[in-house]
């Protein structure tokens, strides 16, 4: 895969990730992760639009570009969510730092450990879902962009 195609995968995945964070527009992801699929389609469209006509559609190439767009989209989506939600939960958590007893401090440590495991689970789930649906978008994009070569 060329560097240009990787760049287009990053662009398509990034577009899906940013759109997924916009209030109201993010509701489209409730319809079978439509924005994630759209990011995969966009990435494949940008990467394969100048390819010459061929007999067979490049489904394998579309799936690879779509999967890579899913990885980029997942990472960017997680970073954006942390930026947005991190500020809110950080302000709310300041009051918890004023633990008055050792028991409160131990409970806070246990809560932090459980929250950390939850974040790891959310990241893994996001990566799996984004890659799967963006790969589907990549295959759909390959079917859309493909131009059949004239018969000889």
N, CA, C and O atoms as a GROMACS GRO file, in nm:
protein
  608
    1UNK      N    1   0.085  -0.118   0.000
    1UNK     CA    2   0.000   0.000   0.000
    1UNK      C    3   0.090   0.124   0.000
    1UNK      O    4   0.184   0.133   0.079
    2UNK      N    5   0.060   0.217  -0.087
    2UNK     CA    6   0.143   0.336  -0.100
    2UNK      C    7   0.113   0.436   0.012
    2UNK      O    8   0.011   0.427   0.081
    3UNK      N    9   0.205   0.529   0.028
    3UNK     CA   10   0.187   0.632   0.130
    3UNK      C   11   0.065   0.719   0.104
    3UNK      O   12   0.000   0.766   0.198
    4UNK      N   13   0.034   0.739  -0.024
    4UNK     CA   14  -0.084   0.818  -0.059
    4UNK      C   15  -0.212   0.750  -0.011
    4UNK      O   16  -0.303   0.815   0.042
    5UNK      N   17  -0.217   0.618  -0.029
    5UNK     CA   18  -0.336   0.544   0.014
    5UNK      C   19  -0.349   0.544   0.166
    5UNK      O   20  -0.460   0.550   0.219
    6UNK      N   21  -0.237   0.538   0.235
    6UNK     CA   22  -0.240   0.546   0.382
    6UNK      C   23  -0.291   0.684   0.424
    6UNK      O   24  -0.370   0.695   0.518
    7UNK      N   25  -0.246   0.788   0.355
    7UNK     CA   26  -0.294   0.923   0.384
    7UNK      C   27  -0.444   0.937   0.360
    7UNK      O   28  -0.515   1.000   0.438
    8UNK      N   29  -0.492   0.876   0.250
    8UNK     CA   30  -0.636   0.881   0.223
    8UNK      C   31  -0.714   0.801   0.328
    8UNK      O   32  -0.825   0.838   0.365
    9UNK      N   33  -0.655   0.690   0.375
    9UNK     CA   34  -0.720   0.613   0.481
    9UNK      C   35  -0.729   0.696   0.609
    9UNK      O   36  -0.831   0.694   0.678
   10UNK      N   37  -0.623   0.770   0.639
   10UNK     CA   38  -0.625   0.857   0.758
   10UNK      C   39  -0.729   0.967   0.741
   10UNK      O   40  -0.799   1.002   0.837
   11UNK      N   41  -0.741   1.022   0.621
   11UNK     CA   42  -0.838   1.127   0.595
   11UNK      C   43  -0.982   1.075   0.607
   11UNK      O   44  -1.066   1.139   0.670
   12UNK      N   45  -1.008   0.960   0.548
   12UNK     CA   46  -1.142   0.901   0.556
   12UNK      C   47  -1.179   0.862   0.699
   12UNK      O   48  -1.290   0.889   0.745
   13UNK      N   49  -1.085   0.797   0.769
   13UNK     CA   50  -1.110   0.760   0.908
   13UNK      C   51  -1.127   0.881   0.997
   13UNK      O   52  -1.210   0.882   1.087
   14UNK      N   53  -1.046   0.984   0.971
   14UNK     CA   54  -1.056   1.107   1.049
   14UNK      C   55  -1.188   1.178   1.027
   14UNK      O   56  -1.247   1.233   1.120
   15UNK      N   57  -1.235   1.179   0.902
   15UNK     CA   58  -1.364   1.242   0.873
   15UNK      C   59  -1.477   1.171   0.946
   15UNK      O   60  -1.567   1.236   1.002
   16UNK      N   61  -1.473   1.038   0.946
   16UNK     CA   62  -1.575   0.963   1.019
   16UNK      C   63  -1.568   0.986   1.169
   16UNK      O   64  -1.671   0.995   1.236
   17UNK      N   65  -1.446   0.997   1.222
   17UNK     CA   66  -1.428   1.018   1.366
   17UNK      C   67  -1.476   1.156   1.408
   17UNK      O   68  -1.544   1.170   1.510
   18UNK      N   69  -1.441   1.258   1.331
   18UNK     CA   70  -1.484   1.394   1.366
   18UNK      C   71  -1.636   1.405   1.354
   18UNK      O   72  -1.700   1.465   1.440
   19UNK      N   73  -1.693   1.348   1.249
   19UNK     CA   74  -1.839   1.353   1.233
   19UNK      C   75  -1.908   1.279   1.347
   19UNK      O   76  -2.019   1.315   1.386
   20UNK      N   77  -1.844   1.175   1.400
   20UNK     CA   78  -1.903   1.097   1.509
   20UNK      C   79  -1.906   1.173   1.640
   20UNK      O   80  -1.976   1.133   1.733
   21UNK      N   81  -1.832   1.281   1.650
   21UNK     CA   82  -1.828   1.359   1.775
   21UNK      C   83  -1.918   1.482   1.770
   21UNK      O   84  -1.933   1.550   1.872
   22UNK      N   85  -1.978   1.511   1.656
   22UNK     CA   86  -2.065   1.628   1.642
   22UNK      C   87  -2.203   1.594   1.698
   22UNK      O   88  -2.267   1.499   1.652
   23UNK      N   89  -2.249   1.671   1.797
   23UNK     CA   90  -2.381   1.643   1.855
   23UNK      C   91  -2.490   1.646   1.748
   23UNK      O   92  -2.491   1.734   1.662
   24UNK      N   93  -2.580   1.553   1.755
   24UNK     CA   94  -2.687   1.542   1.657
   24UNK      C   95  -2.646   1.455   1.540
   24UNK      O   96  -2.714   1.358   1.507
   25UNK      N   97  -2.535   1.488   1.477
   25UNK     CA   98  -2.486   1.409   1.365
   25UNK      C   99  -2.439   1.272   1.412
   25UNK      O  100  -2.443   1.175   1.336
   26UNK      N  101  -2.393   1.264   1.536
   26UNK     CA  102  -2.345   1.136   1.589
   26UNK      C  103  -2.457   1.032   1.600
   26UNK      O  104  -2.429   0.914   1.614
   27UNK      N  105  -2.581   1.075   1.592
   27UNK     CA  106  -2.693   0.980   1.596
   27UNK      C  107  -2.695   0.890   1.473
   27UNK      O  108  -2.754   0.782   1.477
   28UNK      N  109  -2.630   0.932   1.364
   28UNK     CA  110  -2.622   0.846   1.245
   28UNK      C  111  -2.546   0.718   1.273
   28UNK      O  112  -2.566   0.617   1.204
   29UNK      N  113  -2.458   0.719   1.372
   29UNK     CA  114  -2.386   0.597   1.406
   29UNK      C  115  -2.476   0.492   1.469
   29UNK      O  116  -2.438   0.375   1.478
   30UNK      N  117  -2.595   0.532   1.514
   30UNK     CA  118  -2.690   0.433   1.566
   30UNK      C  119  -2.744   0.346   1.454
   30UNK      O  120  -2.791   0.235   1.480
   31UNK      N  121  -2.739   0.393   1.331
   31UNK     CA  122  -2.784   0.317   1.215
   31UNK      C  123  -2.666   0.239   1.160
   31UNK      O  124  -2.607   0.277   1.059
   32UNK      N  125  -2.633   0.130   1.225
   32UNK     CA  126  -2.525   0.040   1.182
   32UNK      C  127  -2.393   0.113   1.158
   32UNK      O  128  -2.324   0.088   1.059
   33UNK      N  129  -2.359   0.202   1.248
   33UNK     CA  130  -2.231   0.275   1.240
   33UNK      C  131  -2.214   0.343   1.104
   33UNK      O  132  -2.110   0.330   1.040
   34UNK      N  133  -2.316   0.415   1.061
   34UNK     CA  134  -2.318   0.475   0.927
   34UNK      C  135  -2.201   0.569   0.903
   34UNK      O  136  -2.147   0.573   0.792
   35UNK      N  137  -2.161   0.646   1.004
   35UNK     CA  138  -2.050   0.739   0.984
   35UNK      C  139  -1.917   0.665   0.971
   35UNK      O  140  -1.828   0.709   0.898
   36UNK      N  141  -1.902   0.554   1.041
   36UNK     CA  142  -1.780   0.474   1.030
   36UNK      C  143  -1.773   0.410   0.893
   36UNK      O  144  -1.668   0.410   0.829
   37UNK      N  145  -1.886   0.354   0.847
   37UNK     CA  146  -1.892   0.297   0.712
   37UNK      C  147  -1.864   0.406   0.608
   37UNK      O  148  -1.792   0.383   0.511
   38UNK      N  149  -1.921   0.523   0.629
   38UNK     CA  150  -1.897   0.636   0.538
   38UNK      C  151  -1.752   0.678   0.533
   38UNK      O  152  -1.702   0.716   0.428
   39UNK      N  153  -1.683   0.672   0.646
   39UNK     CA  154  -1.539   0.702   0.648
   39UNK      C  155  -1.461   0.603   0.564
   39UNK      O  156  -1.367   0.641   0.494
   40UNK      N  157  -1.498   0.475   0.571
   40UNK     CA  158  -1.432   0.374   0.487
   40UNK      C  159  -1.460   0.395   0.340
   40UNK      O  160  -1.370   0.380   0.257
   41UNK      N  161  -1.584   0.429   0.307
   41UNK     CA  162  -1.620   0.456   0.167
   41UNK      C  163  -1.542   0.577   0.116
   41UNK      O  164  -1.489   0.574   0.004
   42UNK      N  165  -1.535   0.683   0.196
   42UNK     CA  166  -1.461   0.803   0.155
   42UNK      C  167  -1.313   0.772   0.133
   42UNK      O  168  -1.254   0.818   0.035
   43UNK      N  169  -1.254   0.695   0.223
   43UNK     CA  170  -1.111   0.661   0.209
   43UNK      C  171  -1.085   0.584   0.080
   43UNK      O  172  -0.989   0.614   0.009
   44UNK      N  173  -1.169   0.487   0.050
   44UNK     CA  174  -1.150   0.408  -0.073
   44UNK      C  175  -1.178   0.492  -0.196
   44UNK      O  176  -1.108   0.480  -0.297
   45UNK      N  177  -1.278   0.577  -0.190
   45UNK     CA  178  -1.305   0.666  -0.304
   45UNK      C  179  -1.184   0.752  -0.334
   45UNK      O  180  -1.142   0.763  -0.450
   46UNK      N  181  -1.127   0.814  -0.232
   46UNK     CA  182  -1.011   0.901  -0.253
   46UNK      C  183  -0.890   0.823  -0.303
   46UNK      O  184  -0.814   0.871  -0.386
   47UNK      N  185  -0.872   0.702  -0.251
   47UNK     CA  186  -0.753   0.624  -0.286
   47UNK      C  187  -0.761   0.560  -0.424
   47UNK      O  188  -0.660   0.548  -0.492
   48UNK      N  189  -0.880   0.521  -0.466
   48UNK     CA  190  -0.892   0.444  -0.591
   48UNK      C  191  -0.958   0.519  -0.706
   48UNK      O  192  -0.980   0.461  -0.812
   49UNK      N  193  -0.991   0.645  -0.688
   49UNK     CA  194  -1.066   0.717  -0.792
   49UNK      C  195  -0.987   0.734  -0.921
   49UNK      O  196  -1.047   0.746  -1.028
   50UNK      N  197  -0.854   0.734  -0.915
   50UNK     CA  198  -0.773   0.752  -1.035
   50UNK      C  199  -0.718   0.622  -1.091
   50UNK      O  200  -0.641   0.624  -1.187
   51UNK      N  201  -0.758   0.508  -1.033
   51UNK     CA  202  -0.711   0.380  -1.084
   51UNK      C  203  -0.770   0.354  -1.222
   51UNK      O  204  -0.884   0.394  -1.249
   52UNK      N  205  -0.695   0.287  -1.309
   52UNK     CA  206  -0.748   0.257  -1.443
   52UNK      C  207  -0.858   0.151  -1.434
   52UNK      O  208  -0.865   0.076  -1.337
   53UNK      N  209  -0.944   0.143  -1.535
   53UNK     CA  210  -1.048   0.040  -1.537
   53UNK      C  211  -0.987  -0.100  -1.531
   53UNK      O  212  -0.878  -0.123  -1.585
   54UNK      N  213  -1.057  -0.192  -1.466
   54UNK     CA  214  -1.009  -0.330  -1.453
   54UNK      C  215  -1.128  -0.424  -1.465
   54UNK      O  216  -1.243  -0.384  -1.447
   55UNK      N  217  -1.099  -0.550  -1.496
   55UNK     CA  218  -1.205  -0.649  -1.509
   55UNK      C  219  -1.271  -0.679  -1.374
   55UNK      O  220  -1.393  -0.686  -1.364
   56UNK      N  221  -1.189  -0.696  -1.271
   56UNK     CA  222  -1.241  -0.732  -1.138
   56UNK      C  223  -1.232  -0.610  -1.046
   56UNK      O  224  -1.138  -0.532  -1.052
   57UNK      N  225  -1.332  -0.597  -0.962
   57UNK     CA  226  -1.332  -0.487  -0.864
   57UNK      C  227  -1.225  -0.514  -0.758
   57UNK      O  228  -1.207  -0.629  -0.718
   58UNK      N  229  -1.155  -0.412  -0.713
   58UNK     CA  230  -1.047  -0.430  -0.615
   58UNK      C  231  -1.100  -0.440  -0.472
   58UNK      O  232  -1.071  -0.356  -0.387
   59UNK      N  233  -1.178  -0.545  -0.446
   59UNK     CA  234  -1.239  -0.560  -0.313
   59UNK      C  235  -1.134  -0.577  -0.204
   59UNK      O  236  -1.150  -0.524  -0.094
   60UNK      N  237  -1.028  -0.652  -0.233
   60UNK     CA  238  -0.923  -0.673  -0.133
   60UNK      C  239  -0.854  -0.543  -0.095
   60UNK      O  240  -0.830  -0.516   0.022
   61UNK      N  241  -0.822  -0.464  -0.196
   61UNK     CA  242  -0.758  -0.334  -0.171
   61UNK      C  243  -0.853  -0.242  -0.095
   61UNK      O  244  -0.812  -0.169  -0.005
   62UNK      N  245  -0.980  -0.245  -0.132
   62UNK     CA  246  -1.079  -0.164  -0.062
   62UNK      C  247  -1.093  -0.206   0.084
   62UNK      O  248  -1.107  -0.120   0.172
   63UNK      N  249  -1.089  -0.336   0.110
   63UNK     CA  250  -1.098  -0.384   0.248
   63UNK      C  251  -0.977  -0.340   0.330
   63UNK      O  252  -0.991  -0.302   0.446
   64UNK      N  253  -0.858  -0.346   0.269
   64UNK     CA  254  -0.737  -0.303   0.341
   64UNK      C  255  -0.741  -0.154   0.373
   64UNK      O  256  -0.710  -0.113   0.485
   65UNK      N  257  -0.778  -0.074   0.275
   65UNK     CA  258  -0.786   0.070   0.297
   65UNK      C  259  -0.894   0.102   0.401
   65UNK      O  260  -0.874   0.186   0.488
   66UNK      N  261  -1.008   0.034   0.391
   66UNK     CA  262  -1.116   0.056   0.488
   66UNK      C  263  -1.075   0.017   0.629
   66UNK      O  264  -1.106   0.088   0.724
   67UNK      N  265  -1.005  -0.096   0.644
   67UNK     CA  266  -0.961  -0.138   0.777
   67UNK      C  267  -0.862  -0.037   0.836
   67UNK      O  268  -0.870  -0.005   0.954
   68UNK      N  269  -0.772   0.012   0.753
   68UNK     CA  270  -0.676   0.112   0.801
   68UNK      C  271  -0.748   0.242   0.838
   68UNK      O  272  -0.712   0.307   0.935
   69UNK      N  273  -0.849   0.278   0.761
   69UNK     CA  274  -0.930   0.396   0.796
   69UNK      C  275  -1.000   0.374   0.929
   69UNK      O  276  -1.015   0.468   1.007
   70UNK      N  277  -1.042   0.251   0.956
   70UNK     CA  278  -1.104   0.220   1.085
   70UNK      C  279  -1.009   0.236   1.201
   70UNK      O  280  -1.048   0.283   1.308
   71UNK      N  281  -0.883   0.196   1.181
   71UNK     CA  282  -0.782   0.213   1.287
   71UNK      C  283  -0.760   0.362   1.314
   71UNK      O  284  -0.762   0.406   1.429
   72UNK      N  285  -0.738   0.438   1.207
   72UNK     CA  286  -0.717   0.582   1.224
   72UNK      C  287  -0.840   0.648   1.287
   72UNK      O  288  -0.827   0.731   1.377
   73UNK      N  289  -0.957   0.611   1.240
   73UNK     CA  290  -1.080   0.669   1.293
   73UNK      C  291  -1.102   0.635   1.439
   73UNK      O  292  -1.147   0.720   1.516
   74UNK      N  293  -1.070   0.513   1.477
   74UNK     CA  294  -1.088   0.472   1.617
   74UNK      C  295  -0.995   0.549   1.709
   74UNK      O  296  -1.036   0.598   1.814
   75UNK      N  297  -0.869   0.560   1.669
   75UNK     CA  298  -0.772   0.633   1.751
   75UNK      C  299  -0.812   0.780   1.765
   75UNK      O  300  -0.810   0.836   1.874
   76UNK      N  301  -0.848   0.842   1.653
   76UNK     CA  302  -0.887   0.983   1.658
   76UNK      C  303  -1.016   1.003   1.737
   76UNK      O  304  -1.029   1.100   1.812
   77UNK      N  305  -1.111   0.913   1.721
   77UNK     CA  306  -1.237   0.922   1.795
   77UNK      C  307  -1.214   0.911   1.945
   77UNK      O  308  -1.275   0.983   2.023
   78UNK      N  309  -1.126   0.821   1.985
   78UNK     CA  310  -1.094   0.805   2.128
   78UNK      C  311  -1.025   0.930   2.181
   78UNK      O  312  -1.057   0.976   2.290
   79UNK      N  313  -0.931   0.984   2.104
   79UNK     CA  314  -0.862   1.106   2.148
   79UNK      C  315  -0.958   1.224   2.161
   79UNK      O  316  -0.952   1.300   2.257
   80UNK      N  317  -1.047   1.239   2.064
   80UNK     CA  318  -1.146   1.348   2.071
   80UNK      C  319  -1.240   1.329   2.190
   80UNK      O  320  -1.272   1.426   2.259
   81UNK      N  321  -1.284   1.206   2.213
   81UNK     CA  322  -1.373   1.181   2.327
   81UNK      C  323  -1.302   1.210   2.458
   81UNK      O  324  -1.363   1.263   2.551
   82UNK      N  325  -1.173   1.176   2.468
   82UNK     CA  326  -1.098   1.205   2.590
   82UNK      C  327  -1.083   1.355   2.610
   82UNK      O  328  -1.091   1.404   2.723
   83UNK      N  329  -1.061   1.428   2.502
   83UNK     CA  330  -1.050   1.573   2.514
   83UNK      C  331  -1.182   1.636   2.558
   83UNK      O  332  -1.184   1.726   2.642
   84UNK      N  333  -1.290   1.587   2.501
   84UNK     CA  334  -1.421   1.643   2.535
   84UNK      C  335  -1.464   1.601   2.675
   84UNK      O  336  -1.502   1.685   2.757
   85UNK      N  337  -1.459   1.472   2.702
   85UNK     CA  338  -1.507   1.421   2.831
   85UNK      C  339  -1.406   1.438   2.943
   85UNK      O  340  -1.443   1.445   3.060
   86UNK      N  341  -1.279   1.443   2.908
   86UNK     CA  342  -1.175   1.455   3.010
   86UNK      C  343  -1.187   1.583   3.090
   86UNK      O  344  -1.168   1.582   3.212
   87UNK      N  345  -1.219   1.692   3.024
   87UNK     CA  346  -1.234   1.818   3.094
   87UNK      C  347  -1.352   1.816   3.189
   87UNK      O  348  -1.345   1.870   3.299
   88UNK      N  349  -1.461   1.754   3.146
   88UNK     CA  350  -1.581   1.749   3.230
   88UNK      C  351  -1.557   1.662   3.352
   88UNK      O  352  -1.585   1.704   3.464
   89UNK      N  353  -1.505   1.542   3.331
   89UNK     CA  354  -1.484   1.452   3.445
   89UNK      C  355  -1.370   1.498   3.532
   89UNK      O  356  -1.369   1.471   3.652
   90UNK      N  357  -1.273   1.569   3.475
   90UNK     CA  358  -1.163   1.622   3.556
   90UNK      C  359  -1.211   1.725   3.655
   90UNK      O  360  -1.169   1.725   3.771
   91UNK      N  361  -1.299   1.811   3.611
   91UNK     CA  362  -1.354   1.913   3.701
   91UNK      C  363  -1.440   1.847   3.808
   91UNK      O  364  -1.437   1.888   3.924
   92UNK      N  365  -1.516   1.746   3.770
   92UNK     CA  366  -1.602   1.678   3.866
   92UNK      C  367  -1.520   1.598   3.967
   92UNK      O  368  -1.563   1.580   4.081
   93UNK      N  369  -1.404   1.548   3.925
   93UNK     CA  370  -1.322   1.464   4.013
   93UNK      C  371  -1.238   1.541   4.111
   93UNK      O  372  -1.180   1.481   4.201
   94UNK      N  373  -1.228   1.673   4.098
   94UNK     CA  374  -1.146   1.752   4.190
   94UNK      C  375  -1.197   1.739   4.333
   94UNK      O  376  -1.117   1.734   4.426
   95UNK      N  377  -1.327   1.734   4.351
   95UNK     CA  378  -1.384   1.719   4.484
   95UNK      C  379  -1.348   1.586   4.548
   95UNK      O  380  -1.340   1.577   4.670
   96UNK      N  381  -1.325   1.484   4.468
   96UNK     CA  382  -1.291   1.353   4.522
   96UNK      C  383  -1.148   1.348   4.574
   96UNK      O  384  -1.114   1.259   4.651
   97UNK      N  385  -1.065   1.443   4.534
   97UNK     CA  386  -0.926   1.443   4.580
   97UNK      C  387  -0.913   1.480   4.727
   97UNK      O  388  -0.811   1.451   4.790
   98UNK      N  389  -1.013   1.541   4.781
   98UNK     CA  390  -1.008   1.584   4.921
   98UNK      C  391  -1.059   1.473   5.011
   98UNK      O  392  -1.155   1.491   5.085
   99UNK      N  393  -0.994   1.358   5.006
   99UNK     CA  394  -1.032   1.245   5.091
   99UNK      C  395  -0.991   1.275   5.234
   99UNK      O  396  -0.879   1.318   5.260
  100UNK      N  397  -1.083   1.251   5.326
  100UNK     CA  398  -1.056   1.286   5.464
  100UNK      C  399  -0.998   1.171   5.544
  100UNK      O  400  -0.933   1.195   5.646
  101UNK      N  401  -1.018   1.047   5.501
  101UNK     CA  402  -0.965   0.936   5.578
  101UNK      C  403  -0.893   0.839   5.486
  101UNK      O  404  -0.903   0.848   5.364
  102UNK      N  405  -0.822   0.746   5.547
  102UNK     CA  406  -0.749   0.646   5.470
  102UNK      C  407  -0.845   0.555   5.394
  102UNK      O  408  -0.814   0.510   5.284
  103UNK      N  409  -0.962   0.529   5.451
  103UNK     CA  410  -1.061   0.444   5.384
  103UNK      C  411  -1.112   0.512   5.257
  103UNK      O  412  -1.130   0.446   5.154
  104UNK      N  413  -1.135   0.642   5.264
  104UNK     CA  414  -1.178   0.715   5.145
  104UNK      C  415  -1.071   0.711   5.036
  104UNK      O  416  -1.102   0.697   4.918
  105UNK      N  417  -0.946   0.722   5.079
  105UNK     CA  418  -0.835   0.721   4.984
  105UNK      C  419  -0.822   0.584   4.918
  105UNK      O  420  -0.797   0.575   4.798
  106UNK      N  421  -0.840   0.475   4.995
  106UNK     CA  422  -0.835   0.340   4.939
  106UNK      C  423  -0.950   0.317   4.841
  106UNK      O  424  -0.931   0.258   4.735
  107UNK      N  425  -1.069   0.365   4.876
  107UNK     CA  426  -1.184   0.351   4.787
  107UNK      C  427  -1.160   0.427   4.657
  107UNK      O  428  -1.198   0.380   4.549
  108UNK      N  429  -1.098   0.544   4.666
  108UNK     CA  430  -1.067   0.622   4.547
  108UNK      C  431  -0.967   0.548   4.459
  108UNK      O  432  -0.980   0.550   4.336
  109UNK      N  433  -0.868   0.482   4.520
  109UNK     CA  434  -0.771   0.404   4.443
  109UNK      C  435  -0.836   0.286   4.373
  109UNK      O  436  -0.804   0.258   4.257
  110UNK      N  437  -0.927   0.216   4.441
  110UNK     CA  438  -0.998   0.104   4.380
  110UNK      C  439  -1.086   0.153   4.265
  110UNK      O  440  -1.091   0.090   4.159
  111UNK      N  441  -1.154   0.264   4.285
  111UNK     CA  442  -1.238   0.321   4.180
  111UNK      C  443  -1.154   0.358   4.058
  111UNK      O  444  -1.196   0.335   3.945
  112UNK      N  445  -1.037   0.415   4.081
  112UNK     CA  446  -0.948   0.453   3.970
  112UNK      C  447  -0.902   0.331   3.892
  112UNK      O  448  -0.893   0.336   3.770
  113UNK      N  449  -0.871   0.221   3.963
  113UNK     CA  450  -0.828   0.099   3.895
  113UNK      C  451  -0.940   0.041   3.810
  113UNK      O  452  -0.917  -0.001   3.697
  114UNK      N  453  -1.061   0.038   3.864
  114UNK     CA  454  -1.175  -0.014   3.789
  114UNK      C  455  -1.204   0.076   3.669
  114UNK      O  456  -1.234   0.026   3.560
  115UNK      N  457  -1.195   0.206   3.687
  115UNK     CA  458  -1.218   0.299   3.576
  115UNK      C  459  -1.113   0.279   3.467
  115UNK      O  460  -1.145   0.288   3.348
  116UNK      N  461  -0.988   0.253   3.506
  116UNK     CA  462  -0.883   0.228   3.408
  116UNK      C  463  -0.911   0.104   3.326
  116UNK      O  464  -0.890   0.104   3.205
  117UNK      N  465  -0.960  -0.002   3.390
  117UNK     CA  466  -0.996  -0.123   3.316
  117UNK      C  467  -1.113  -0.097   3.222
  117UNK      O  468  -1.119  -0.151   3.112
  118UNK      N  469  -1.206  -0.013   3.265
  118UNK     CA  470  -1.318   0.024   3.179
  118UNK      C  471  -1.273   0.099   3.056
  118UNK      O  472  -1.325   0.077   2.946
  119UNK      N  473  -1.176   0.187   3.073
  119UNK     CA  474  -1.123   0.263   2.958
  119UNK      C  475  -1.056   0.168   2.860
  119UNK      O  476  -1.072   0.183   2.738
  120UNK      N  477  -0.980   0.072   2.910
  120UNK     CA  478  -0.914  -0.026   2.823
  120UNK      C  479  -1.018  -0.106   2.745
  120UNK      O  480  -1.001  -0.131   2.625
  121UNK      N  481  -1.125  -0.148   2.812
  121UNK     CA  482  -1.231  -0.223   2.744
  121UNK      C  483  -1.299  -0.139   2.637
  121UNK      O  484  -1.328  -0.189   2.528
  122UNK      N  485  -1.324  -0.013   2.666
  122UNK     CA  486  -1.389   0.076   2.569
  122UNK      C  487  -1.299   0.098   2.447
  122UNK      O  488  -1.347   0.099   2.334
  123UNK      N  489  -1.170   0.116   2.470
  123UNK     CA  490  -1.075   0.135   2.359
  123UNK      C  491  -1.072   0.010   2.271
  123UNK      O  492  -1.076   0.021   2.148
  124UNK      N  493  -1.065  -0.108   2.332
  124UNK     CA  494  -1.061  -0.232   2.254
  124UNK      C  495  -1.190  -0.250   2.175
  124UNK      O  496  -1.186  -0.286   2.057
  125UNK      N  497  -1.303  -0.227   2.238
  125UNK     CA  498  -1.432  -0.241   2.170
  125UNK      C  499  -1.444  -0.141   2.055
  125UNK      O  500  -1.490  -0.177   1.947
  126UNK      N  501  -1.403  -0.019   2.077
  126UNK     CA  502  -1.407   0.084   1.973
  126UNK      C  503  -1.320   0.045   1.854
  126UNK      O  504  -1.360   0.061   1.739
  127UNK      N  505  -1.203  -0.006   1.882
  127UNK     CA  506  -1.112  -0.046   1.775
  127UNK      C  507  -1.173  -0.160   1.692
  127UNK      O  508  -1.170  -0.156   1.569
  128UNK      N  509  -1.228  -0.259   1.759
  128UNK     CA  510  -1.287  -0.373   1.689
  128UNK      C  511  -1.406  -0.329   1.603
  128UNK      O  512  -1.414  -0.364   1.486
  129UNK      N  513  -1.496  -0.252   1.661
  129UNK     CA  514  -1.616  -0.209   1.589
  129UNK      C  515  -1.580  -0.117   1.473
  129UNK      O  516  -1.632  -0.133   1.362
  130UNK      N  517  -1.492  -0.020   1.496
  130UNK     CA  518  -1.455   0.073   1.390
  130UNK      C  519  -1.385   0.002   1.275
  130UNK      O  520  -1.415   0.030   1.158
  131UNK      N  521  -1.294  -0.088   1.305
  131UNK     CA  522  -1.224  -0.159   1.197
  131UNK      C  523  -1.321  -0.247   1.120
  131UNK      O  524  -1.316  -0.251   0.997
  132UNK      N  525  -1.410  -0.317   1.189
  132UNK     CA  526  -1.505  -0.405   1.120
  132UNK      C  527  -1.597  -0.327   1.027
  132UNK      O  528  -1.612  -0.362   0.910
  133UNK      N  529  -1.659  -0.222   1.077
  133UNK     CA  530  -1.755  -0.148   0.994
  133UNK      C  531  -1.686  -0.063   0.888
  133UNK      O  532  -1.742  -0.042   0.780
  134UNK      N  533  -1.567  -0.014   0.915
  134UNK     CA  534  -1.495   0.061   0.814
  134UNK      C  535  -1.445  -0.031   0.702
  134UNK      O  536  -1.436   0.010   0.587
  135UNK      N  537  -1.413  -0.155   0.736
  135UNK     CA  538  -1.376  -0.253   0.634
  135UNK      C  539  -1.494  -0.280   0.542
  135UNK      O  540  -1.479  -0.289   0.420
  136UNK      N  541  -1.613  -0.293   0.601
  136UNK     CA  542  -1.734  -0.309   0.520
  136UNK      C  543  -1.751  -0.188   0.428
  136UNK      O  544  -1.784  -0.202   0.311
  137UNK      N  545  -1.728  -0.069   0.483
  137UNK     CA  546  -1.735   0.052   0.401
  137UNK      C  547  -1.632   0.051   0.290
  137UNK      O  548  -1.659   0.100   0.180
  138UNK      N  549  -1.513  -0.003   0.317
  138UNK     CA  550  -1.410  -0.012   0.215
  138UNK      C  551  -1.450  -0.102   0.100
  138UNK      O  552  -1.424  -0.071  -0.016
  139UNK      N  553  -1.513  -0.214   0.132
  139UNK     CA  554  -1.560  -0.306   0.027
  139UNK      C  555  -1.672  -0.240  -0.054
  139UNK      O  556  -1.676  -0.252  -0.177
  140UNK      N  557  -1.763  -0.173   0.014
  140UNK     CA  558  -1.870  -0.101  -0.056
  140UNK      C  559  -1.810   0.009  -0.145
  140UNK      O  560  -1.852   0.029  -0.258
  141UNK      N  561  -1.711   0.080  -0.091
  141UNK     CA  562  -1.644   0.185  -0.168
  141UNK      C  563  -1.575   0.130  -0.292
  141UNK      O  564  -1.576   0.195  -0.397
  142UNK      N  565  -1.514   0.012  -0.280
  142UNK     CA  566  -1.449  -0.050  -0.397
  142UNK      C  567  -1.552  -0.083  -0.504
  142UNK      O  568  -1.524  -0.068  -0.624
  143UNK      N  569  -1.670  -0.127  -0.463
  143UNK     CA  570  -1.775  -0.156  -0.560
  143UNK      C  571  -1.826  -0.029  -0.626
  143UNK      O  572  -1.860  -0.029  -0.745
  144UNK      N  573  -1.832   0.080  -0.550
  144UNK     CA  574  -1.881   0.207  -0.605
  144UNK      C  575  -1.780   0.267  -0.703
  144UNK      O  576  -1.818   0.315  -0.810
  145UNK      N  577  -1.652   0.266  -0.667
  145UNK     CA  578  -1.548   0.333  -0.745
  145UNK      C  579  -1.507   0.253  -0.868
  145UNK      O  580  -1.461   0.311  -0.966
  146UNK      N  581  -1.522   0.121  -0.864
  146UNK     CA  582  -1.473   0.034  -0.971
  146UNK      C  583  -1.536   0.068  -1.106
  146UNK      O  584  -1.657   0.083  -1.120
  147UNK      N  585  -1.446   0.080  -1.204
  147UNK     CA  586  -1.490   0.097  -1.343
  147UNK      C  587  -1.445  -0.027  -1.419
  147UNK      O  588  -1.328  -0.063  -1.418
  148UNK      N  589  -1.538  -0.090  -1.484
  148UNK     CA  590  -1.508  -0.214  -1.556
  148UNK      C  591  -1.436  -0.182  -1.687
  148UNK      O  592  -1.473  -0.089  -1.760
  149UNK      N  593  -1.332  -0.260  -1.716
  149UNK     CA  594  -1.256  -0.242  -1.840
  149UNK      C  595  -1.341  -0.288  -1.958
  149UNK      O  596  -1.420  -0.382  -1.945
  150UNK      N  597  -1.326  -0.222  -2.072
  150UNK     CA  598  -1.404  -0.264  -2.190
  150UNK      C  599  -1.360  -0.404  -2.235
  150UNK      O  600  -1.243  -0.440  -2.227
  151UNK      N  601  -1.456  -0.483  -2.282
  151UNK     CA  602  -1.427  -0.619  -2.329
  151UNK      C  603  -1.346  -0.613  -2.457
  151UNK      O  604  -1.367  -0.527  -2.542
  152UNK      N  605  -1.252  -0.706  -2.468
  152UNK     CA  606  -1.165  -0.707  -2.588
  152UNK      C  607  -1.217  -0.798  -2.693
  152UNK      O  608  -1.156  -0.811  -2.799
   0.00000   0.00000   0.00000
